[in-house]
Structure formats: structure tokens, C-alpha cells
Amino acid sequence: MAWIFLAIAVVFEIVFALGTNATHGFTKLWPSVLTLVAAAGGIFTLSLALRTLDVSVGYTIWTGLGSIGTVVLGAVLHKERITLPKLLSFAAIIAGAVTLKLASGL
């Protein structure tokens, strides 16, 4: 169940990051509400996942996959460029998360 909570937390993290851009400095009501709900939902579901997972694993996967999802959806939704350095960074984040998971024995 912890991994399901973590997956939900990752989705909330991505919505939070993309929503923050849409708030225009929290001057737009509904994007601001969505962003705040996503932030709270992400932290809440992450806390549920961390009941079982080591914080080093859970938090790293949450931020890493959230970052990757934000970059990918930023490219799709906002036409941001995905460059070779970004791709190499994705690979490093994934390798680090997998290594942490293997090292923790989960």
C-alpha cells in the first residue's frame, strides 16, 4: 500500500509544480486553489507512504519522479525543450532512486 500512496503523492507533486506556474504568482483563484490542494495532498499521501518506506527512499522517489514528470509534462503542455543534459539528469535520478530502493532492501 505504501507504493500506491507514493504513486499518488507523485501525481500530486506534478500537479503542484505545474499548477504553480498557472497561478501567475497566486493571482488566479482556481489555479491557486488547485495548487494548494495538490501540495497538501502530496504531503499527506507522502506521509502515509513513509509509515512503511524509509524516508531516504520515499522522499527521493517522490521528488525525483515528480521532477521528471514535471519536465516531461512541461515539454508537452508548455513546449519546453528536453535537451541531452535533461535526459542525462533523468537517467541519474532514476539510477539513484533504483539504487536507494535496492540498498534499503524494499
N, C-alpha and C positions, 0 to 999 in steps of 0.2 A: 504494500500500500504506500510505502514511503516514496517509491519511484513514481507512482501515479501523482502523489501530491507534488513532487518535484517537477514533473512534467507540466502540471497545471501552473505552478509557480513560474516556470519559464515562459509560458504563454502570457501570463500577467506581466512579466518583466518586459517582454517585447511590446505589448500594448502600451505599457507605461512609457517606454522610451520613445516610441513613435507618437504617442499621444502628446508628450511634452512638446514636441515640435508643432503640433497642431494648435496648441493653446495660445500661441503668439504671446508668450510671457504671462500666461494665465489671464489674458484679457478676453478670451472667448469662453462663455459659460459651459456649454456642453462638452467640448473637448477637455476643459479643465476638470469637470466632474468625472468624466471617463478616466482621465489620467490619475486622479486621486484615488478612485475606486480600484484601478488596476494596481497602483502602488500598495495600497492596503491589502488587496487580495494576494499579491505576490509575497509580501512579507508574512502574511498569515499562513498561506499554504507552504511556504518555505519552512516556517516554524514547525508545522506538522510533520514535514519530511525529516526535519532534524531531530525529531524524537528518536528516530531509528538510525539515521545516517550520521556519520561523523561530520562535524561542521566543515572540516577541511575539504571533504568530498562534495557535500551538498552545496555549499556556498560557491565553490569553484565551478561546479557544473551549472548552477543557476546563472551565475554571471557570465560564464563562457558561452553557454548556448543562447542566453539572452543577447549577448553581444553579436554572435553570429547571425541569429535570427533578425536582429535589428539591421545589420548591414545588408543582408540579403533582401529583406523587405524594403529597406531604404532604396536599394537599387531598383526594385520592381515598382514601388509606388512613387518614388521621388526622382527616379532616373539618375541616382548617384552611381558613380563608376566603381566597379570592382576591379582593382588593379592586382598585379602579381604580388606586391608586398601584402595586400589584404588577404589574398589567397594563402600565402605562406603563414600569415598570422592565424588564419583559421586552422590550418594544419597544426600549428603549435598549440593552440588552445585545445583542440580535440586530443592531441597526443598527451598533453598534460592532464586532462580530465580522465582519460583512459588509464594513464599511469597511476594517478591517485586512487582510482577505483581498484585497480589490481593490487596496489600496495596496501590498501585497507582490508582486503580480503572479502569485500562485499559481493 
